[in-house]
Amino acid sequence: MKTLKLLFAFFMVVFLINGCAYNFIIPEEVPDAIDPDDPNAPQISFAAEIEIIFNNNNKCTACHDGGQNPNLTTDNAFASINSTRYINSTNPEESKIYAWAHPDTDSHKQLKYTAAEAAKVLLWIGQGAKEN
């Protein structure tokens, strides 16, 4: 009986030690805001940096693949969003392509930008939303 109690106590200690794990959640590091009017600001390329956000892991193109506007597939993305409906060059924060999928919005329930992706889209719009 004493052996059974010791064995039970041993397994309880092992269970408690293994059951009390804490997984730390490391918050995403948000890049510093870059002034688009700064002549030293890095130029954001639509083809190399913005289009990839739309297609990354089928994020935006899961829905916006031609069946739902705007069409964000590789060959159609720029032509589809290049209008005042999606891009507000005077106030980039109000651009629908930025604000709708921003990580802090409640208007878009599907996949959203990460904070770094949102910062990159905002900078691209602030730099004139060029097809480069």
VEXKE-444105 format. One line per field, with one value per residue: residue number from 1; residue in one letter; chain; x, y, z of N, C-alpha, C, O in turn. Coordinates in nm, 4 decimals, always signed. Example, Ala and Ser with C-alpha at 12.3 -4.5 7.8 and 13.67 -1.06 7.14 Angstrom:
<sites>
n	c(1 / 2) .
res	c(A / S) .
chain	c(A / A) .
n.X	c(+1.3190 / +1.2850) .
n.Y	c(-0.5690 / -0.2250) .
n.Z	c(+0.7800 / +0.7080) .
ca.X	c(+1.2300 / +1.3670) .
ca.Y	c(-0.4500 / -0.1060) .
ca.Z	c(+0.7800 / +0.7140) .
c.X	c(+1.3200 / +1.2900) .
c.Y	c(-0.3300 / +0.0030) .
c.Z	c(+0.7800 / +0.7870) .
o.X	c(+1.4236 / +1.3409) .
o.Y	c(-0.3319 / +0.1138) .
o.Z	c(+0.8465 / +0.8039) .
</sites>
This chain:
<sites>
n	c(1 / 2 / 3 / 4 / 5 / 6 / 7 / 8 / 9 / 10 / 11 / 12 / 13 / 14 / 15 / 16 / 17 / 18 / 19 / 20 / 21 / 22 / 23 / 24 / 25 / 26 / 27 / 28 / 29 / 30 / 31 / 32 / 33 / 34 / 35 / 36 / 37 / 38 / 39 / 40 / 41 / 42 / 43 / 44 / 45 / 46 / 47 / 48 / 49 / 50 / 51 / 52 / 53 / 54 / 55 / 56 / 57 / 58 / 59 / 60 / 61 / 62 / 63 / 64 / 65 / 66 / 67 / 68 / 69 / 70 / 71 / 72 / 73 / 74 / 75 / 76 / 77 / 78 / 79 / 80 / 81 / 82 / 83 / 84 / 85 / 86 / 87 / 88 / 89 / 90 / 91 / 92 / 93 / 94 / 95 / 96 / 97 / 98 / 99 / 100 / 101 / 102 / 103 / 104 / 105 / 106 / 107 / 108 / 109 / 110 / 111 / 112 / 113 / 114 / 115 / 116 / 117 / 118 / 119 / 120 / 121 / 122 / 123 / 124 / 125 / 126 / 127 / 128 / 129 / 130 / 131 / 132) .
res	c(M / K / T / L / K / L / L / F / A / F / F / M / V / V / F / L / I / N / G / C / A / Y / N / F / I / I / P / E / E / V / P / D / A / I / D / P / D / D / P / N / A / P / Q / I / S / F / A / A / E / I / E / I / I / F / N / N / N / N / K / C / T / A / C / H / D / G / G / Q / N / P / N / L / T / T / D / N / A / F / A / S / I / N / S / T / R / Y / I / N / S / T / N / P / E / E / S / K / I / Y / A / W / A / H / P / D / T / D / S / H / K / Q / L / K / Y / T / A / A / E / A / A / K / V / L / L / W / I / G / Q / G / A / K / E / N) .
chain	c(A / A / A / A / A / A / A / A / A / A / A / A / A / A / A / A / A / A / A / A / A / A / A / A / A / A / A / A / A / A / A / A / A / A / A / A / A / A / A / A / A / A / A / A / A / A / A / A / A / A / A / A / A / A / A / A / A / A / A / A / A / A / A / A / A / A / A / A / A / A / A / A / A / A / A / A / A / A / A / A / A / A / A / A / A / A / A / A / A / A / A / A / A / A / A / A / A / A / A / A / A / A / A / A / A / A / A / A / A / A / A / A / A / A / A / A / A / A / A / A / A / A / A / A / A / A / A / A / A / A / A / A) .
n.X	c(+0.0818 / +0.1976 / +0.3840 / +0.2189 / +0.1040 / +0.3319 / +0.4012 / +0.1732 / +0.1952 / +0.4359 / +0.3630 / +0.1691 / +0.3240 / +0.4899 / +0.2923 / +0.1912 / +0.4173 / +0.4656 / +0.2220 / +0.1997 / +0.2744 / +0.3764 / +0.3105 / +0.4724 / +0.3508 / +0.4698 / +0.4558 / +0.3881 / +0.6383 / +0.6061 / +0.6909 / +0.8631 / +0.6881 / +0.7195 / +0.7941 / +0.6394 / +0.7143 / +0.9767 / +1.2874 / +1.4761 / +1.3405 / +1.2686 / +1.1819 / +0.8769 / +0.7962 / +0.5372 / +0.5044 / +0.7005 / +0.6596 / +0.3973 / +0.2007 / +0.2676 / +0.1800 / -0.0964 / -0.1190 / +0.0098 / +0.0197 / -0.2346 / -0.3869 / -0.5438 / -0.6342 / -0.7844 / -1.0503 / -1.0702 / -1.0332 / -1.1165 / -1.3793 / -1.4862 / -1.4870 / -1.2162 / -1.0275 / -0.7577 / -0.5611 / -0.2439 / -0.1995 / -0.3990 / -0.4249 / -0.3181 / -0.4510 / -0.7102 / -0.7302 / -0.6477 / -0.7883 / -0.9945 / -1.1747 / -1.0517 / -0.8009 / -0.6893 / -0.5189 / -0.4754 / -0.5317 / -0.3935 / -0.4503 / -0.7218 / -0.7657 / -0.9304 / -0.8139 / -0.6183 / -0.7359 / -0.9548 / -0.8643 / -0.6988 / -0.5186 / -0.6472 / -0.9130 / -1.2709 / -1.4317 / -1.3653 / -1.3867 / -1.2485 / -0.9283 / -0.6664 / -0.4326 / -0.1000 / +0.0549 / +0.2960 / +0.2616 / +0.0447 / +0.1626 / +0.3436 / +0.1738 / +0.0447 / +0.2622 / +0.3325 / +0.1031 / +0.1229 / +0.3505 / +0.2602 / +0.1296 / +0.2331 / +0.2712 / +0.5092) .
n.Y	c(-0.1187 / +0.1209 / +0.1540 / +0.1913 / +0.4382 / +0.6018 / +0.5720 / +0.6809 / +0.9464 / +1.0186 / +1.0112 / +1.2116 / +1.4383 / +1.4420 / +1.4803 / +1.7327 / +1.8947 / +1.8701 / +1.9564 / +2.2253 / +2.4385 / +2.7368 / +2.9188 / +3.1712 / +3.4603 / +3.6388 / +3.9673 / +4.1122 / +4.2935 / +4.6229 / +4.8202 / +5.1360 / +5.4337 / +5.5594 / +5.8552 / +5.9428 / +6.1604 / +6.1946 / +6.2192 / +6.0210 / +5.7950 / +5.4508 / +5.3338 / +5.1881 / +4.9066 / +4.8162 / +4.5739 / +4.4088 / +4.4202 / +4.4957 / +4.3590 / +4.1015 / +4.0869 / +4.0706 / +3.8199 / +3.6473 / +3.3449 / +3.2964 / +3.4997 / +3.7587 / +3.6975 / +3.4750 / +3.5368 / +3.7593 / +3.6986 / +3.7536 / +3.6894 / +3.8535 / +4.2007 / +4.4179 / +4.2727 / +4.0999 / +3.9413 / +3.8458 / +3.9466 / +4.1383 / +4.3097 / +4.5823 / +4.7359 / +4.6971 / +4.8202 / +5.0775 / +5.3402 / +5.6135 / +5.5006 / +5.3012 / +5.4026 / +5.6758 / +5.9421 / +6.1902 / +6.1594 / +5.9081 / +5.7233 / +5.6869 / +5.5346 / +5.2743 / +5.0290 / +5.0106 / +5.0708 / +4.8938 / +4.6275 / +4.6538 / +4.5632 / +4.6476 / +4.6914 / +4.6521 / +4.6138 / +4.4272 / +4.0952 / +3.8754 / +3.7401 / +3.9567 / +4.2302 / +4.2060 / +4.4039 / +4.5025 / +4.4632 / +4.6338 / +4.8804 / +4.8939 / +4.9019 / +5.1449 / +5.3226 / +5.2839 / +5.3895 / +5.6535 / +5.7281 / +5.7733 / +5.5610 / +5.4026 / +5.2081 / +5.0172) .
n.Z	c(+0.0000 / +0.0754 / -0.1272 / -0.3443 / -0.2780 / -0.2905 / -0.5591 / -0.6768 / -0.5831 / -0.7059 / -0.9802 / -0.9787 / -0.9191 / -1.1463 / -1.3418 / -1.2658 / -1.3032 / -1.5785 / -1.6760 / -1.6280 / -1.8192 / -1.9750 / -2.2532 / -2.4029 / -2.5541 / -2.8047 / -2.8884 / -3.2097 / -3.3698 / -3.4434 / -3.7146 / -3.7120 / -3.7940 / -4.1171 / -4.2754 / -4.5683 / -4.7185 / -4.6700 / -4.8166 / -4.7902 / -4.7332 / -4.7778 / -5.1004 / -5.1756 / -5.3521 / -5.5642 / -5.7092 / -5.5934 / -5.3162 / -5.2218 / -5.3747 / -5.3060 / -5.0440 / -5.0765 / -5.1959 / -5.0250 / -4.8711 / -4.9661 / -4.8629 / -4.9121 / -5.1648 / -5.1302 / -5.1197 / -5.2871 / -5.5699 / -5.8213 / -5.8148 / -5.6297 / -5.5733 / -5.4743 / -5.7434 / -5.6510 / -5.7566 / -5.8977 / -6.1686 / -6.1914 / -5.9729 / -5.9340 / -6.1339 / -6.0494 / -5.7976 / -5.8422 / -5.8115 / -5.6954 / -5.5310 / -5.3816 / -5.3121 / -5.1370 / -5.1936 / -5.0753 / -4.8067 / -4.6841 / -4.4746 / -4.4850 / -4.7040 / -4.8650 / -4.9314 / -4.7447 / -4.4877 / -4.4640 / -4.4304 / -4.2151 / -3.9170 / -3.6804 / -3.7339 / -3.7290 / -3.9370 / -4.1273 / -4.1263 / -4.2112 / -4.3095 / -4.2105 / -4.2552 / -4.1227 / -3.8662 / -3.9665 / -4.2421 / -4.2887 / -4.2306 / -4.4390 / -4.6658 / -4.6164 / -4.6334 / -4.9031 / -5.0300 / -4.9386 / -5.0754 / -5.3235 / -5.4444 / -5.6615 / -5.9637 / -5.9508) .
ca.X	c(+0.0000 / +0.2885 / +0.4426 / +0.1144 / +0.0938 / +0.4514 / +0.3879 / +0.0707 / +0.2534 / +0.5343 / +0.2923 / +0.1040 / +0.4284 / +0.5263 / +0.1783 / +0.1867 / +0.5322 / +0.4458 / +0.0962 / +0.2061 / +0.3613 / +0.3253 / +0.3624 / +0.4790 / +0.3073 / +0.5558 / +0.3812 / +0.4527 / +0.7083 / +0.5535 / +0.7970 / +0.8395 / +0.6221 / +0.8130 / +0.7326 / +0.6511 / +0.7765 / +1.1196 / +1.3597 / +1.5571 / +1.2518 / +1.2812 / +1.0717 / +0.8036 / +0.7618 / +0.4092 / +0.5227 / +0.7867 / +0.6248 / +0.2545 / +0.1293 / +0.2995 / +0.0927 / -0.2285 / -0.1124 / +0.0821 / -0.0594 / -0.3729 / -0.4523 / -0.6516 / -0.6849 / -0.8780 / -1.1829 / -1.0571 / -0.9641 / -1.1939 / -1.5201 / -1.5267 / -1.4043 / -1.1304 / -0.9561 / -0.6211 / -0.4691 / -0.1192 / -0.2088 / -0.5087 / -0.4342 / -0.2991 / -0.5600 / -0.8339 / -0.7342 / -0.5985 / -0.8986 / -1.0227 / -1.2583 / -0.9664 / -0.6809 / -0.7080 / -0.3812 / -0.4649 / -0.5326 / -0.3700 / -0.5118 / -0.8607 / -0.7707 / -1.0034 / -0.7228 / -0.5419 / -0.8189 / -1.0504 / -0.8004 / -0.6045 / -0.5337 / -0.7310 / -1.0482 / -1.3782 / -1.5120 / -1.3253 / -1.3807 / -1.1645 / -0.7861 / -0.6277 / -0.2896 / -0.0260 / +0.0892 / +0.4050 / +0.2038 / -0.0366 / +0.2554 / +0.4004 / +0.0684 / +0.0265 / +0.3776 / +0.3197 / +0.0003 / +0.1800 / +0.4508 / +0.1939 / +0.0659 / +0.2815 / +0.2846 / +0.6530) .
ca.Y	c(+0.0000 / +0.2348 / +0.1648 / +0.2464 / +0.5812 / +0.6677 / +0.5712 / +0.7791 / +1.0785 / +1.0427 / +1.0442 / +1.3423 / +1.5407 / +1.4456 / +1.5387 / +1.8758 / +1.9622 / +1.8733 / +2.0219 / +2.3688 / +2.5047 / +2.8654 / +2.9580 / +3.3156 / +3.5185 / +3.7526 / +4.0571 / +4.1468 / +4.4204 / +4.7160 / +4.9089 / +5.2784 / +5.4997 / +5.6262 / +5.9695 / +5.9243 / +6.2790 / +6.1883 / +6.1769 / +5.9025 / +5.6818 / +5.3475 / +5.3281 / +5.0630 / +4.8570 / +4.7448 / +4.4363 / +4.3286 / +4.4218 / +4.5087 / +4.2481 / +3.9806 / +4.0871 / +4.0223 / +3.6791 / +3.5717 / +3.2356 / +3.3079 / +3.5869 / +3.8393 / +3.6332 / +3.3673 / +3.5895 / +3.8593 / +3.6298 / +3.7792 / +3.6697 / +3.9624 / +4.3201 / +4.4264 / +4.1516 / +4.1187 / +3.8433 / +3.9061 / +4.0220 / +4.2348 / +4.3850 / +4.7268 / +4.7934 / +4.6853 / +4.9132 / +5.2081 / +5.4350 / +5.6849 / +5.4144 / +5.2228 / +5.4766 / +5.8171 / +5.9929 / +6.3066 / +6.1086 / +5.7640 / +5.6405 / +5.6622 / +5.4487 / +5.1507 / +4.9141 / +5.0100 / +5.0712 / +4.7824 / +4.5047 / +4.6907 / +4.4685 / +4.6997 / +4.7208 / +4.5556 / +4.6073 / +4.3125 / +3.9810 / +3.7690 / +3.7608 / +4.0969 / +4.2571 / +4.2166 / +4.5448 / +4.5368 / +4.4724 / +4.7554 / +4.9940 / +4.8951 / +4.9477 / +5.2876 / +5.3932 / +5.2781 / +5.4871 / +5.7844 / +5.7568 / +5.7961 / +5.4376 / +5.3815 / +5.0709 / +4.9979) .
ca.Z	c(+0.0000 / +0.0812 / -0.2608 / -0.4300 / -0.2465 / -0.3434 / -0.7040 / -0.7087 / -0.5561 / -0.8109 / -1.1040 / -0.9611 / -0.9317 / -1.2877 / -1.4125 / -1.2347 / -1.3653 / -1.7241 / -1.7102 / -1.6014 / -1.9165 / -2.0198 / -2.3834 / -2.4114 / -2.6804 / -2.8350 / -2.9765 / -3.3356 / -3.3651 / -3.5431 / -3.7590 / -3.6920 / -3.9069 / -4.2065 / -4.3423 / -4.7128 / -4.7773 / -4.6408 / -4.9376 / -4.7594 / -4.7051 / -4.8811 / -5.1966 / -5.1702 / -5.4852 / -5.5660 / -5.7577 / -5.5057 / -5.1743 / -5.1922 / -5.4388 / -5.2284 / -4.9256 / -5.1181 / -5.2349 / -4.9233 / -4.8115 / -5.0137 / -4.7654 / -4.9711 / -5.2857 / -5.0963 / -5.1573 / -5.3943 / -5.6803 / -5.9418 / -5.7835 / -5.5412 / -5.5948 / -5.5911 / -5.7840 / -5.6029 / -5.8129 / -5.9432 / -6.2938 / -6.1897 / -5.8476 / -5.9453 / -6.2130 / -5.9743 / -5.6839 / -5.8833 / -5.8265 / -5.5708 / -5.4479 / -5.2923 / -5.2729 / -5.1070 / -5.1893 / -4.9884 / -4.6695 / -4.7029 / -4.3693 / -4.5206 / -4.8228 / -4.8358 / -4.9423 / -4.6196 / -4.3675 / -4.4590 / -4.3800 / -4.1090 / -3.8059 / -3.5717 / -3.7807 / -3.7064 / -4.0589 / -4.2093 / -4.0346 / -4.2671 / -4.2852 / -4.2106 / -4.2627 / -3.9981 / -3.8437 / -4.0592 / -4.3769 / -4.2927 / -4.2375 / -4.5740 / -4.7570 / -4.5908 / -4.6898 / -5.0490 / -5.0687 / -4.9119 / -5.1771 / -5.4518 / -5.4914 / -5.7991 / -6.0154 / -5.9716) .
c.X	c(+0.0864 / +0.3510 / +0.3426 / +0.0979 / +0.2133 / +0.4454 / +0.2841 / +0.1245 / +0.3547 / +0.4661 / +0.2195 / +0.2051 / +0.4704 / +0.4152 / +0.1725 / +0.3012 / +0.5124 / +0.3197 / +0.0992 / +0.3064 / +0.2956 / +0.3920 / +0.3565 / +0.4350 / +0.3898 / +0.4810 / +0.4617 / +0.5172 / +0.6605 / +0.6672 / +0.7611 / +0.7750 / +0.7274 / +0.7374 / +0.7491 / +0.7141 / +0.9264 / +1.1937 / +1.4463 / +1.4728 / +1.2680 / +1.1588 / +1.0074 / +0.7615 / +0.6317 / +0.4298 / +0.5997 / +0.7371 / +0.4749 / +0.1749 / +0.1508 / +0.2114 / -0.0441 / -0.2291 / -0.0462 / -0.0107 / -0.2075 / -0.4549 / -0.5702 / -0.7157 / -0.7722 / -1.0200 / -1.1756 / -0.9772 / -1.0367 / -1.3422 / -1.5751 / -1.4319 / -1.3371 / -1.0625 / -0.8083 / -0.5246 / -0.3518 / -0.1331 / -0.3100 / -0.5079 / -0.4225 / -0.4132 / -0.6904 / -0.8434 / -0.6924 / -0.7149 / -0.9200 / -1.1145 / -1.1740 / -0.8454 / -0.7152 / -0.5690 / -0.3670 / -0.4656 / -0.5176 / -0.4348 / -0.6572 / -0.8753 / -0.8335 / -0.9108 / -0.6346 / -0.6339 / -0.9078 / -0.9889 / -0.6958 / -0.6251 / -0.6266 / -0.8756 / -1.1466 / -1.4610 / -1.4812 / -1.3033 / -1.2881 / -1.0185 / -0.7508 / -0.4771 / -0.2284 / +0.0066 / +0.1988 / +0.3526 / +0.1212 / +0.0521 / +0.3145 / +0.2993 / +0.0470 / +0.1405 / +0.3700 / +0.2167 / +0.0545 / +0.2847 / +0.3904 / +0.1281 / +0.1028 / +0.2847 / +0.4313 / +0.6963) .
c.Y	c(+0.1254 / +0.2585 / +0.2273 / +0.3968 / +0.6574 / +0.6765 / +0.6737 / +0.9213 / +1.1149 / +1.0843 / +1.1793 / +1.4555 / +1.5537 / +1.5118 / +1.6901 / +1.9521 / +1.9741 / +1.9491 / +2.1723 / +2.4364 / +2.6352 / +2.8990 / +3.1093 / +3.3601 / +3.6435 / +3.8439 / +4.0905 / +4.2836 / +4.5085 / +4.8094 / +5.0543 / +5.3370 / +5.5749 / +5.7369 / +5.9525 / +6.0439 / +6.2837 / +6.1397 / +6.0530 / +5.7796 / +5.5771 / +5.3476 / +5.1902 / +5.0259 / +4.7789 / +4.5983 / +4.3504 / +4.3206 / +4.4249 / +4.3913 / +4.1170 / +3.9721 / +4.0301 / +3.8716 / +3.5894 / +3.4708 / +3.2473 / +3.3986 / +3.6624 / +3.7687 / +3.5112 / +3.4094 / +3.6788 / +3.8029 / +3.6488 / +3.7629 / +3.7810 / +4.0798 / +4.3644 / +4.2928 / +4.1720 / +4.0114 / +3.9162 / +3.9922 / +4.1361 / +4.3313 / +4.5352 / +4.7925 / +4.7950 / +4.7866 / +5.0545 / +5.3029 / +5.5039 / +5.6038 / +5.3398 / +5.2994 / +5.6240 / +5.8775 / +6.1162 / +6.2677 / +5.9567 / +5.6737 / +5.6077 / +5.5768 / +5.3161 / +5.0287 / +4.9013 / +4.9881 / +4.9477 / +4.6566 / +4.5335 / +4.5983 / +4.5167 / +4.7252 / +4.6113 / +4.5357 / +4.4849 / +4.1947 / +3.8696 / +3.7950 / +3.9076 / +4.1083 / +4.2378 / +4.3647 / +4.5898 / +4.5513 / +4.5997 / +4.8784 / +5.0068 / +4.9449 / +5.0979 / +5.3698 / +5.3954 / +5.3803 / +5.6282 / +5.8250 / +5.7708 / +5.6744 / +5.4086 / +5.2335 / +5.0506 / +4.8616) .
c.Z	c(+0.0000 / -0.0558 / -0.3575 / -0.4061 / -0.3028 / -0.4961 / -0.7487 / -0.6911 / -0.6647 / -0.9414 / -1.0947 / -0.9770 / -1.0778 / -1.3687 / -1.3898 / -1.3009 / -1.5159 / -1.7640 / -1.6923 / -1.6946 / -1.9581 / -2.1513 / -2.3930 / -2.5497 / -2.7021 / -2.9307 / -3.1015 / -3.3222 / -3.4792 / -3.5848 / -3.7312 / -3.8161 / -3.9883 / -4.2774 / -4.4928 / -4.7837 / -4.7516 / -4.7649 / -4.9155 / -4.7278 / -4.8149 / -4.9721 / -5.1901 / -5.3119 / -5.4785 / -5.6013 / -5.6580 / -5.3619 / -5.1443 / -5.2494 / -5.3633 / -5.1035 / -4.9617 / -5.1430 / -5.1311 / -4.8551 / -4.8467 / -4.9218 / -4.8265 / -5.0900 / -5.2565 / -5.1334 / -5.2807 / -5.5116 / -5.8128 / -5.9175 / -5.6958 / -5.5640 / -5.4663 / -5.6191 / -5.7499 / -5.6516 / -5.8777 / -6.0677 / -6.2884 / -6.0718 / -5.8663 / -6.0216 / -6.1346 / -5.8594 / -5.7208 / -5.9151 / -5.6923 / -5.4795 / -5.3440 / -5.2402 / -5.2559 / -5.0894 / -5.1004 / -4.8407 / -4.6749 / -4.5978 / -4.3993 / -4.6459 / -4.7861 / -4.8398 / -4.8175 / -4.4992 / -4.3536 / -4.3975 / -4.2732 / -3.9892 / -3.6939 / -3.6124 / -3.7423 / -3.8323 / -4.1449 / -4.1168 / -4.0838 / -4.2321 / -4.3003 / -4.2289 / -4.1247 / -3.9815 / -3.9400 / -4.2018 / -4.3919 / -4.3042 / -4.3774 / -4.6769 / -4.7399 / -4.6498 / -4.8421 / -5.0978 / -5.0498 / -5.0132 / -5.3166 / -5.5116 / -5.6370 / -5.8351 / -6.0507 / -5.9229) .
o.X	c(+0.0541 / +0.3690 / +0.3801 / +0.0803 / +0.1968 / +0.4815 / +0.3048 / +0.1010 / +0.3586 / +0.5070 / +0.2106 / +0.1760 / +0.4850 / +0.4440 / +0.1512 / +0.2814 / +0.5403 / +0.3119 / +0.0077 / +0.4106 / +0.1738 / +0.5145 / +0.2485 / +0.4776 / +0.3801 / +0.4464 / +0.5847 / +0.4572 / +0.6729 / +0.7321 / +0.6437 / +0.8034 / +0.8127 / +0.6297 / +0.8621 / +0.7620 / +0.9958 / +1.1660 / +1.4856 / +1.5265 / +1.2799 / +1.0457 / +1.0759 / +0.6986 / +0.6172 / +0.3796 / +0.5682 / +0.7687 / +0.4309 / +0.0921 / +0.0618 / +0.1727 / -0.1008 / -0.3278 / -0.0458 / -0.1076 / -0.2945 / -0.5751 / -0.6853 / -0.8362 / -0.8276 / -1.1008 / -1.2630 / -0.8701 / -1.0202 / -1.4233 / -1.6964 / -1.3106 / -1.3954 / -1.0430 / -0.7410 / -0.4177 / -0.3611 / -0.0807 / -0.3065 / -0.5851 / -0.5087 / -0.4663 / -0.7722 / -0.9526 / -0.7012 / -0.7365 / -0.8702 / -1.1294 / -1.2192 / -0.7922 / -0.7641 / -0.5086 / -0.2567 / -0.4057 / -0.6171 / -0.4704 / -0.7110 / -0.9874 / -0.7947 / -0.9272 / -0.5827 / -0.6117 / -0.9330 / -1.0550 / -0.6128 / -0.7383 / -0.6798 / -0.9535 / -1.1103 / -1.5502 / -1.5638 / -1.2098 / -1.2530 / -0.9892 / -0.7991 / -0.4040 / -0.2961 / -0.0127 / +0.1954 / +0.3945 / +0.1267 / +0.0206 / +0.3331 / +0.3350 / +0.0327 / +0.1172 / +0.3981 / +0.2408 / +0.0344 / +0.3063 / +0.4629 / +0.0742 / +0.0162 / +0.2990 / +0.4715 / +0.8142) .
o.Y	c(+0.2240 / +0.3736 / +0.3076 / +0.4737 / +0.7666 / +0.7790 / +0.7449 / +1.0071 / +1.2291 / +1.1812 / +1.2520 / +1.5567 / +1.6652 / +1.5928 / +1.7664 / +2.0635 / +2.0791 / +2.0009 / +2.2407 / +2.4851 / +2.6423 / +2.9069 / +3.1684 / +3.3036 / +3.7408 / +3.8031 / +4.0961 / +4.3773 / +4.4731 / +4.8706 / +5.0908 / +5.2955 / +5.6445 / +5.7147 / +5.9481 / +6.0309 / +6.3692 / +6.0302 / +5.9871 / +5.6727 / +5.6118 / +5.3601 / +5.0882 / +5.1051 / +4.6872 / +4.5093 / +4.2328 / +4.2246 / +4.3612 / +4.3318 / +4.0322 / +3.8629 / +3.9509 / +3.8038 / +3.4673 / +3.5088 / +3.2123 / +3.3787 / +3.6322 / +3.7793 / +3.4511 / +3.3259 / +3.6747 / +3.8524 / +3.5694 / +3.8175 / +3.8008 / +4.0609 / +4.3501 / +4.2111 / +4.2531 / +3.9931 / +4.0351 / +4.1036 / +4.2237 / +4.4273 / +4.6093 / +4.8946 / +4.8853 / +4.8336 / +5.1441 / +5.3405 / +5.4588 / +5.6370 / +5.3176 / +5.2651 / +5.6887 / +5.8654 / +6.1447 / +6.3370 / +5.8843 / +5.5598 / +5.5111 / +5.5498 / +5.2529 / +4.9357 / +4.7935 / +4.8974 / +4.9022 / +4.5868 / +4.4477 / +4.5584 / +4.4344 / +4.7762 / +4.4949 / +4.4509 / +4.4442 / +4.1954 / +3.7796 / +3.8648 / +3.9750 / +4.0097 / +4.2515 / +4.4427 / +4.7024 / +4.6415 / +4.6659 / +4.9708 / +5.1175 / +5.0220 / +5.1700 / +5.4749 / +5.4982 / +5.4500 / +5.7140 / +5.9442 / +5.7791 / +5.6834 / +5.3926 / +5.1465 / +5.0653 / +4.8273) .
o.Z	c(-0.0662 / -0.0957 / -0.4429 / -0.5006 / -0.3572 / -0.5541 / -0.8470 / -0.7761 / -0.7103 / -1.0053 / -1.1936 / -1.0407 / -1.1279 / -1.4569 / -1.4840 / -1.3494 / -1.5738 / -1.8754 / -1.7382 / -1.6508 / -1.9744 / -2.1601 / -2.3914 / -2.6505 / -2.6272 / -3.0416 / -3.0998 / -3.2697 / -3.5965 / -3.4999 / -3.7273 / -3.9284 / -3.9333 / -4.3326 / -4.5413 / -4.8963 / -4.8068 / -4.8139 / -5.0118 / -4.6990 / -4.9324 / -4.9252 / -5.1981 / -5.3821 / -5.3977 / -5.5327 / -5.6398 / -5.2917 / -5.0486 / -5.1803 / -5.3581 / -5.0621 / -4.8866 / -5.1146 / -5.1470 / -4.7894 / -4.7669 / -4.9040 / -4.7951 / -5.1125 / -5.3485 / -5.1741 / -5.3673 / -5.5468 / -5.9054 / -5.9923 / -5.6882 / -5.5731 / -5.3588 / -5.5291 / -5.8135 / -5.5933 / -5.9084 / -6.0697 / -6.3749 / -6.0719 / -5.8191 / -5.9778 / -6.1522 / -5.8274 / -5.6367 / -6.0303 / -5.5892 / -5.3619 / -5.2317 / -5.1346 / -5.3486 / -4.9828 / -5.0538 / -4.7584 / -4.6708 / -4.6281 / -4.3452 / -4.6891 / -4.6879 / -4.7608 / -4.7886 / -4.4189 / -4.2420 / -4.3206 / -4.2433 / -3.9621 / -3.6194 / -3.5319 / -3.7255 / -3.8353 / -4.2266 / -4.0367 / -4.0074 / -4.1350 / -4.3913 / -4.2195 / -4.0228 / -4.0748 / -3.9897 / -4.2743 / -4.4955 / -4.3793 / -4.4278 / -4.7660 / -4.8386 / -4.7095 / -4.9037 / -5.1964 / -5.1358 / -5.0352 / -5.4158 / -5.6219 / -5.7231 / -5.7492 / -6.1662 / -5.9321) .
</sites>
